[in-house]
Amino acid sequence: MRAELHSLDTADARHGALDAFVPEDSEHFGLAVTATIGPADGRGGEQFQFTVCSPSWLAAEDRPKGFAFQRTLLLDRWSAELVERAIADLCRHTEGETWQEVAQKLSRYAHWEFEDYREEA
């Protein structure tokens, strides 16, 4: 089973459209991107959240404790097309026996909406 990117959106742009996001500086930006990803051979998908930013934005972020844990897609320059290409490529190269296994592999790169979900016995 392999993952497939179904859609991308961001709350940081008009109507959530990723291609509508226009940073003030194309080499200094940061935004939250939600990818809907599902099995390549099926319908539906689950949400994975990425921080997409430039190296300068990441360097300028405040880290009060001197450190931060992140799941970040780093771009030298803003490009909605590059974001889509990078996440689609990640999906094409992420495989497993079950969707659960595929989603867990993807969660190494993005926050998966069901990451900490546990069924009650």
C-alpha positions in Angstrom: 0.0 0.0 0.0 1.2 3.5 -0.9 0.2 7.0 0.2 -1.2 9.6 -2.2 -1.6 13.3 -1.7 -5.2 14.4 -2.2 -5.2 18.1 -1.3 -3.2 20.9 0.5 -4.5 23.9 2.3 -3.5 26.5 4.7 -5.3 28.8 7.2 -2.7 31.4 6.3 -4.2 32.2 2.9 -7.5 33.4 1.5 -10.0 30.5 1.2 -7.3 28.2 2.4 -5.8 27.9 -1.0 -2.1 27.2 -0.8 -1.4 29.0 -4.1 -3.1 32.1 -2.7 -0.5 32.4 0.0 1.9 35.3 -0.8 4.6 36.0 1.8 5.9 39.6 2.2 9.4 38.1 1.6 9.7 35.0 -0.5 12.9 34.1 1.3 11.6 34.7 4.9 8.2 33.0 5.6 6.5 30.4 7.7 3.0 28.9 7.5 1.1 25.8 8.6 0.0 23.5 5.8 -2.5 20.7 6.1 -2.2 17.8 3.7 -5.0 15.3 3.1 -3.3 12.0 2.4 -4.9 8.6 1.8 -4.2 5.2 0.3 -3.3 5.4 -3.4 -5.8 2.7 -4.2 -8.7 4.1 -2.2 -10.9 7.0 -1.3 -10.7 9.3 1.6 -7.8 10.6 3.5 -6.5 11.8 6.8 -4.9 15.1 7.8 -1.2 15.7 8.3 0.1 19.1 9.4 3.5 20.5 8.3 5.2 23.7 9.2 6.5 25.1 5.8 9.2 27.7 6.2 12.4 29.3 5.1 15.7 28.8 6.9 15.7 32.4 8.0 12.2 32.2 9.5 13.2 29.0 11.4 16.4 30.7 12.7 14.4 33.8 13.8 11.8 31.7 15.7 11.8 32.2 19.5 12.9 29.2 21.5 12.5 30.2 25.1 14.0 27.0 26.4 16.8 27.0 23.8 15.3 24.1 21.8 12.2 23.1 19.8 10.8 19.9 18.4 9.4 20.3 14.9 8.1 18.6 11.8 9.2 21.0 9.1 9.4 21.3 5.4 12.2 23.7 4.7 12.2 25.8 1.4 14.9 28.2 0.3 12.3 30.3 -1.4 8.4 30.3 -1.3 6.8 28.1 -4.0 3.4 26.5 -3.6 4.3 24.2 -6.5 7.4 23.0 -4.7 5.4 22.3 -1.5 3.0 20.2 -3.5 5.8 18.4 -5.3 7.7 17.7 -2.1 4.7 16.3 -0.2 3.5 14.3 -3.2 7.0 12.8 -3.6 7.1 11.9 0.1 3.7 10.1 -0.4 4.9 8.2 -3.5 7.9 6.9 -1.6 5.9 5.9 1.6 4.7 2.3 1.5 3.6 -0.3 4.0 1.5 -3.4 4.5 -1.5 -1.5 6.0 -2.7 2.1 6.0 -1.8 2.3 9.7 1.8 1.5 8.9 1.9 4.0 6.0 0.4 6.8 8.2 2.9 6.1 11.0 5.7 6.4 8.5 4.3 9.7 7.3 4.0 10.9 10.9 7.8 11.1 11.1 7.5 14.1 8.8 4.2 15.7 9.8 1.7 15.7 12.7 -0.9 13.0 11.8 -4.4 13.6 13.2 -4.7 10.1 14.6 -1.1 9.9 15.8 -1.9 9.3 19.4 -5.2 7.6 19.0 -5.7 4.3 20.8 -8.7 2.1 20.7 -10.2 1.3 24.0 -10.4 -2.4 24.9 
